[in-house]
Amino acid sequence: MDGIREKFISSAAKLGIGDALSGADAIVCALSGGADSCALLLLLKECYANAEIRAFHVNHMIRGEEADRDEEHCRALCGRLGVPFAVKKTDVPAMAEKLSLGLEEAARTARYSAFDEYRKSLLAEGKKDVLFATAHNADDNLETLIFNLIRGSGAHGLSGIAPRRGYIVRPMLSLSSEEIRDFIGTVRPGVFRAQLAGKATEKVIRLERTVTQDKIRTQVIPILRTVSPACERAAYSASLLVRRDDEYLFSEAQKAAG
């Protein structure tokens, strides 16, 4: 096993989700159509043959025809890979207006509600262990860590993006955006022709970014890279250490509480 695949599997073990992925009946890739989630889909398919790999797309109906094109890109990619594909359309702008929510909160709520609904349908079909995998990567983790730092977060916030929350796992936290794009450009490029042509959308999370998050990604992180070109890797390592400390302290506090 070479390069990114080996790293993908070994980092899942370090993140504490390797056994869960290896033992799952089904792993559903949250597929936006962006480069990261498309790479995740292929990595899951190639590295976890033990499970049925599926893809699920949420069309938030935020960008009109462009959102519909993203859905079709996802459908076509899954057809080329032979992966079962399902989609949920939710009018997030209407939902946000009706519930007096920001677009960010409404999109997140709609997305995780759709995940839960689809997972329950698979469990009803007889699947015993169904995981959802999202494509958060090392760059996302760096951004989250910085965002939490400037908000004055404690150890929990400084541990970055959680590798697992319930049935949702994030196995790409050790991989940088650069590594992911290199992977797409060199491995089975015909499968990813839409992504290589620049026609696919970035992850939906980009639609939900705050002004502060945009400044961190476009201004703060580029400056950090002039000091430490691989700062996302350093942040990933630091977040693992902080998470272990935080989990240990929480465990000890529970024991002390009786």
C-alpha positions as CSV (number, residue, x, y, z in Angstrom):
1,M,0.0,0.0,0.0
2,D,1.4,3.3,-1.0
3,G,1.6,7.0,0.1
4,I,-1.7,8.6,0.9
5,R,-3.6,5.3,1.3
6,E,-1.2,4.1,4.0
7,K,-1.4,7.5,5.7
8,F,-5.2,7.5,5.5
9,I,-5.4,4.1,7.3
10,S,-2.7,4.7,9.8
11,S,-4.0,8.2,10.8
12,A,-7.5,6.7,11.3
13,A,-6.0,4.4,13.9
14,K,-4.2,7.3,15.6
15,L,-7.5,9.2,15.6
16,G,-9.2,6.3,17.3
17,I,-11.6,5.5,14.5
18,G,-9.7,2.8,12.6
19,D,-11.5,-0.1,14.3
20,A,-14.9,1.6,13.8
21,L,-14.2,1.9,10.1
22,S,-12.9,-1.6,9.8
23,G,-15.9,-3.1,11.6
24,A,-18.7,-1.0,9.9
25,D,-21.4,-2.7,7.8
26,A,-21.7,0.5,5.7
27,I,-19.7,3.7,5.5
28,V,-21.5,6.6,3.9
29,C,-19.4,9.3,2.3
30,A,-20.9,12.8,2.7
31,L,-20.3,13.8,-0.9
32,S,-20.5,17.5,-1.8
33,G,-18.8,17.3,-5.2
34,G,-15.7,19.1,-4.1
35,A,-12.2,17.7,-4.3
36,D,-11.9,16.7,-0.7
37,S,-15.1,14.6,-0.5
38,C,-14.5,13.0,-3.9
39,A,-11.0,11.9,-2.7
40,L,-12.6,10.6,0.5
41,L,-15.0,8.5,-1.5
42,L,-12.3,6.8,-3.4
43,L,-10.1,6.3,-0.4
44,L,-12.9,4.7,1.5
45,K,-13.7,2.4,-1.4
46,E,-10.1,1.3,-1.8
47,C,-9.1,1.0,1.8
48,Y,-12.3,-0.3,3.5
49,A,-13.5,-3.1,1.3
50,N,-15.0,-4.7,4.4
51,A,-17.9,-2.3,4.4
52,E,-20.4,-1.3,1.8
53,I,-19.4,2.2,0.6
54,R,-22.2,4.5,-0.2
55,A,-22.4,8.2,-1.0
56,F,-25.0,10.8,0.2
57,H,-25.4,14.3,-1.2
58,V,-27.4,17.1,0.3
59,N,-28.5,19.7,-2.2
60,H,-29.0,22.8,-0.1
61,M,-30.7,24.7,-3.0
62,I,-28.6,27.7,-2.1
63,R,-27.0,28.3,-5.5
64,G,-29.8,27.4,-7.9
65,E,-28.7,25.7,-11.1
66,E,-25.1,25.5,-9.8
67,A,-26.3,23.4,-6.9
68,D,-28.1,21.1,-9.3
69,R,-24.9,20.7,-11.4
70,D,-23.0,19.7,-8.2
71,E,-25.7,17.0,-7.6
72,E,-25.2,15.7,-11.1
73,H,-21.4,15.7,-10.8
74,C,-21.8,13.6,-7.7
75,R,-24.3,11.2,-9.3
76,A,-22.0,10.8,-12.3
77,L,-18.9,10.2,-10.2
78,C,-20.7,7.5,-8.2
79,G,-21.8,5.9,-11.4
80,R,-18.2,5.7,-12.7
81,L,-17.1,4.3,-9.3
82,G,-20.0,1.9,-8.9
83,V,-21.0,3.4,-5.6
84,P,-24.7,3.6,-4.5
85,F,-25.8,7.2,-4.5
86,A,-28.6,9.0,-2.6
87,V,-29.5,12.6,-2.4
88,K,-31.7,14.9,-0.2
89,K,-32.9,18.2,-1.4
90,T,-33.6,20.8,1.2
91,D,-34.6,24.5,0.5
92,V,-32.2,25.9,3.1
93,P,-32.9,29.6,2.2
94,A,-36.6,29.0,2.9
95,M,-35.8,27.1,6.0
96,A,-33.6,29.9,7.3
97,E,-36.2,32.5,6.7
98,K,-39.0,30.4,8.3
99,L,-37.1,29.6,11.4
100,S,-35.3,32.9,11.6
101,L,-31.9,31.2,11.4
102,G,-28.7,32.3,9.7
103,L,-27.8,30.5,6.5
104,E,-24.9,28.8,8.2
105,E,-27.0,27.4,11.0
106,A,-29.8,26.4,8.7
107,A,-27.5,24.5,6.3
108,R,-25.8,22.7,9.1
109,T,-29.1,21.7,10.7
110,A,-30.5,20.5,7.4
111,R,-27.4,18.5,6.5
112,Y,-27.2,16.6,9.8
113,S,-30.9,16.0,9.8
114,A,-30.6,14.5,6.3
115,F,-27.6,12.3,7.5
116,D,-29.7,11.0,10.4
117,E,-32.7,10.3,8.2
118,Y,-30.7,8.4,5.7
119,R,-28.8,6.4,8.3
120,K,-32.0,5.4,9.9
121,S,-33.3,4.1,6.6
122,L,-30.2,1.9,6.2
123,L,-30.5,0.6,9.7
124,A,-34.2,-0.2,8.9
125,E,-32.9,-2.3,5.9
126,G,-30.9,-4.4,8.3
127,K,-27.5,-2.7,8.5
128,K,-26.2,-3.0,12.0
129,D,-23.4,-0.4,12.1
130,V,-23.6,2.6,9.7
131,L,-21.0,5.4,9.8
132,F,-21.0,8.7,8.0
133,A,-17.6,10.0,6.9
134,T,-17.0,13.7,6.2
135,A,-14.0,15.2,4.4
136,H,-12.7,17.7,7.0
137,N,-8.9,17.8,6.5
138,A,-5.8,19.1,8.1
139,D,-6.3,22.6,6.7
140,D,-9.8,22.7,8.2
141,N,-8.4,21.6,11.5
142,L,-5.8,24.3,11.5
143,E,-8.4,26.9,10.8
144,T,-10.7,25.6,13.6
145,L,-7.8,25.5,16.0
146,I,-6.9,29.2,15.3
147,F,-10.5,30.2,15.4
148,N,-11.0,28.6,18.8
149,L,-7.7,30.1,20.0
150,I,-8.7,33.7,19.3
151,R,-12.0,33.1,21.0
152,G,-10.2,32.1,24.2
153,S,-11.1,28.4,24.1
154,G,-9.7,25.9,26.6
155,A,-8.2,22.5,25.9
156,H,-11.4,21.1,24.3
157,G,-11.5,23.9,21.7
158,L,-7.8,23.7,21.1
159,S,-8.0,20.0,20.3
160,G,-9.4,21.0,16.9
161,I,-12.0,19.1,15.0
162,A,-13.2,16.0,16.7
163,P,-12.3,12.8,14.7
164,R,-15.6,11.2,15.8
165,R,-19.0,12.5,17.0
166,G,-21.5,9.7,17.3
167,Y,-21.9,8.0,14.0
168,I,-19.9,10.7,12.2
169,V,-16.2,10.1,11.6
170,R,-13.6,12.4,10.0
171,P,-10.8,10.2,8.7
172,M,-9.0,12.8,6.6
173,L,-7.9,15.1,9.4
174,S,-4.2,14.2,8.9
175,L,-4.3,15.0,5.1
176,S,-3.6,18.5,3.8
177,S,-5.6,20.1,0.9
178,E,-2.4,19.9,-1.2
179,E,-2.0,16.2,-0.6
180,I,-5.6,15.6,-1.5
181,R,-5.4,17.5,-4.7
182,D,-2.2,15.8,-5.7
183,F,-4.0,12.5,-5.1
184,I,-6.9,13.4,-7.3
185,G,-4.5,14.6,-10.0
186,T,-2.4,11.5,-10.1
187,V,-4.8,8.6,-9.3
188,R,-7.4,7.6,-11.8
189,P,-7.7,11.1,-13.2
190,G,-10.4,10.0,-15.6
191,V,-12.7,9.4,-12.7
192,F,-12.3,12.9,-11.5
193,R,-12.5,14.8,-14.7
194,A,-15.0,17.3,-13.4
195,Q,-12.9,18.1,-10.4
196,L,-9.7,18.4,-12.5
197,A,-11.5,20.7,-14.8
198,G,-12.4,22.9,-11.9
199,K,-16.1,22.5,-12.5
200,A,-16.9,21.0,-9.1
201,T,-17.9,23.1,-6.2
202,E,-15.9,23.5,-3.0
203,K,-17.3,21.9,0.1
204,V,-20.6,23.2,1.2
205,I,-18.9,24.4,4.4
206,R,-17.4,27.2,2.3
207,L,-20.9,28.6,1.9
208,E,-21.2,28.8,5.7
209,R,-18.1,30.7,6.5
210,T,-18.1,33.7,8.7
211,V,-16.1,36.8,8.0
212,T,-13.6,35.8,10.8
213,Q,-13.2,32.3,9.3
214,D,-12.6,33.8,5.8
215,K,-9.9,36.1,7.3
216,I,-8.2,33.2,9.0
217,R,-8.1,31.2,5.8
218,T,-7.2,34.0,3.3
219,Q,-5.0,36.2,5.5
220,V,-3.8,34.6,8.7
221,I,-2.9,31.1,7.4
222,P,-0.9,32.4,4.4
223,I,1.2,34.5,6.8
224,L,1.7,31.4,9.0
225,R,2.9,29.4,6.0
226,T,5.8,31.9,5.5
227,V,7.0,30.9,9.0
228,S,6.0,27.2,8.9
229,P,5.2,25.9,5.4
230,A,3.6,22.8,6.9
231,C,1.8,24.5,9.7
232,E,-1.3,22.3,9.2
233,R,0.7,19.2,10.0
234,A,2.1,20.9,13.2
235,A,-1.5,21.9,14.2
236,Y,-2.7,18.3,13.6
237,S,0.0,16.9,15.8
238,A,-0.6,19.5,18.5
239,S,-4.4,18.9,18.4
240,L,-3.9,15.2,18.9
241,L,-1.8,15.8,22.0
242,V,-4.2,18.3,23.4
243,R,-7.1,16.0,22.7
244,R,-5.5,13.1,24.6
245,D,-4.8,15.4,27.6
246,D,-8.3,16.7,27.5
247,E,-9.8,13.2,27.3
248,Y,-7.6,12.0,30.2
249,L,-8.5,14.9,32.4
250,F,-12.2,14.4,31.7
251,S,-11.9,10.7,32.5
252,E,-10.2,11.4,35.8
253,A,-12.7,14.1,36.7
254,Q,-15.5,11.6,36.1
255,K,-13.8,9.0,38.3
256,A,-13.4,11.6,41.0
257,A,-17.0,12.6,40.8
258,G,-17.9,9.0,41.5
